[in-house]
Amino acid sequence: MRQAISGIVLAVLAGPAGAIEVSRSRDIPAPPAAVWALIGGFCSIALWHPQVAACESSGTREDLDREDNEPMRRLVVAGGLGTLVEAETRRDEAGMSYSYAFVEGPLPVAAYNATLQVRPNGTGATVVWSATFDPAGLSEVAARADIEGVYDQGLDGIAREFGAPAARPR
């Protein structure tokens, strides 16, 4: 009995058992500072991601009657698929990264937390987009494929901004 209770406590402390990790990256033939200048603004995703028709910065979660004061963005998904609301949870200008969490909208995930980062790579840069999440309404395989597809399209969009051809991110 004691072992069973210990196992339950460990499972609760470890978090959701179904959490999925996704990480995609793309080498960009441009200096890291130039890449960060394009993608580093929390609402600049509308400039380079083909699935984002518009982005509106809404200030903080206070605007949505939330307790914390994280910067928020509303993403209008292309093709009339809805609006996503996301909160910036961490920003590191020197490290050229920001992290964000999904708040609401038509995304097949729960407990979604992601990071977008630019890393130096020789004379160019590597953009890394990673996340952890739980599938919601889809199988793990379908949810992973959905998020990977979103990331691949975004990374190709960044590459196009710097004159690189579309390629399969690694």
C-alpha positions in Angstrom: 0.0 0.0 0.0 2.8 2.4 1.0 4.6 1.7 -2.4 1.3 2.4 -4.3 0.9 5.8 -2.6 4.5 6.7 -3.2 4.1 5.8 -6.9 1.0 8.0 -7.1 2.8 10.9 -5.4 5.7 10.5 -7.8 3.4 10.4 -10.8 1.7 13.6 -9.7 5.0 15.4 -9.1 6.4 14.3 -12.4 3.6 15.9 -14.3 1.4 14.6 -17.1 2.5 11.2 -18.4 1.3 12.0 -21.9 3.5 15.1 -22.4 5.0 15.3 -25.9 8.3 17.0 -26.7 8.8 18.5 -30.2 11.9 20.3 -31.4 12.6 21.6 -34.9 15.4 23.7 -36.2 16.6 25.4 -39.3 20.0 26.9 -40.3 19.6 30.4 -41.6 22.3 32.1 -43.8 22.2 35.4 -41.9 23.9 36.8 -38.7 22.1 35.8 -35.5 21.3 39.4 -34.6 19.6 39.9 -38.0 17.5 36.8 -37.5 16.6 37.8 -34.0 15.6 41.3 -35.2 13.1 39.6 -37.5 11.7 37.0 -35.1 12.4 38.4 -31.6 9.3 40.6 -31.3 6.5 38.6 -29.7 4.0 39.7 -32.4 6.5 39.6 -35.3 5.4 36.0 -36.1 2.9 37.6 -38.5 5.8 38.8 -40.6 7.3 35.3 -41.3 4.7 32.6 -40.5 2.4 31.8 -43.4 -0.3 30.4 -41.2 -0.6 33.7 -39.2 -2.8 36.3 -41.0 -2.4 38.9 -38.2 -1.0 39.3 -34.7 -2.4 41.7 -32.1 -0.4 42.5 -29.0 -2.9 42.8 -26.1 -0.6 44.0 -23.4 -0.9 41.6 -20.4 -3.1 38.9 -19.0 -4.9 41.5 -17.0 -6.7 42.3 -20.2 -8.2 38.8 -20.0 -8.8 39.0 -16.2 -5.9 36.8 -15.4 -3.7 37.1 -12.3 -0.2 37.4 -13.9 1.0 40.3 -16.1 2.6 38.4 -19.0 2.6 40.0 -22.4 -0.2 38.5 -24.6 -0.7 38.1 -28.3 -3.8 37.1 -30.4 -2.9 35.3 -33.6 -5.5 35.2 -36.4 -5.0 31.9 -38.2 -5.0 32.1 -42.0 -8.0 30.6 -43.7 -10.5 31.7 -41.1 -9.5 28.9 -38.7 -9.8 31.0 -35.6 -7.8 33.0 -33.1 -5.1 31.8 -30.7 -4.2 33.6 -27.5 -0.7 33.1 -26.2 1.2 34.5 -23.2 4.9 35.3 -23.2 6.4 33.6 -20.2 10.1 34.4 -20.5 12.3 36.6 -22.6 16.1 36.6 -22.9 17.3 39.3 -25.2 21.0 38.5 -24.7 20.3 34.8 -25.3 17.9 35.6 -28.3 15.0 33.6 -27.1 11.5 33.9 -25.7 9.1 31.3 -24.3 5.3 31.3 -24.4 2.3 29.3 -23.3 -0.9 28.6 -25.1 -3.9 30.2 -23.4 -6.9 29.5 -25.6 -8.0 28.8 -29.2 -8.4 26.1 -31.8 -5.2 24.2 -31.2 -5.3 20.5 -30.4 -3.1 20.8 -27.4 -3.1 21.4 -23.6 -0.4 22.4 -21.3 1.5 23.8 -24.3 4.8 25.6 -23.5 7.2 26.6 -26.3 10.5 28.4 -26.8 11.8 30.1 -30.0 15.6 30.7 -30.0 18.3 31.9 -32.3 21.7 30.4 -31.9 25.0 31.4 -33.6 26.2 28.9 -36.2 29.4 29.8 -37.9 28.6 32.9 -39.9 24.9 32.2 -39.8 22.3 31.2 -37.3 20.2 28.3 -36.3 16.6 28.9 -35.2 15.3 26.3 -32.7 11.6 26.0 -32.0 10.7 23.5 -29.3 7.7 22.7 -27.1 6.1 20.4 -24.6 2.4 19.7 -24.6 -0.4 17.2 -24.1 -2.5 16.2 -27.0 -6.1 17.3 -26.8 -8.7 15.8 -29.1 -6.0 14.1 -31.3 -3.8 11.1 -30.9 -0.2 11.7 -29.8 1.0 10.9 -33.4 -1.5 13.4 -34.9 -0.8 16.1 -32.4 3.0 15.8 -32.9 2.6 15.9 -36.7 0.3 19.0 -36.4 2.8 21.0 -34.3 5.8 19.8 -36.3 4.0 21.0 -39.5 3.3 24.4 -37.9 7.0 24.7 -36.9 8.3 23.5 -40.3 6.1 26.1 -42.1 7.3 28.8 -39.8 11.0 27.9 -40.1 10.6 27.9 -43.9 9.0 31.3 -43.6 12.0 32.6 -41.7 14.5 31.1 -44.2 12.6 32.7 -47.1 12.9 36.1 -45.4 16.7 35.7 -45.7 16.6 34.4 -49.3 17.1 30.7 -48.4 15.0 28.1 -50.3 12.4 26.1 -48.4 13.9 22.9 -46.9 13.0 20.3 -44.4 14.1 21.5 -41.0 16.2 19.1 -38.9 
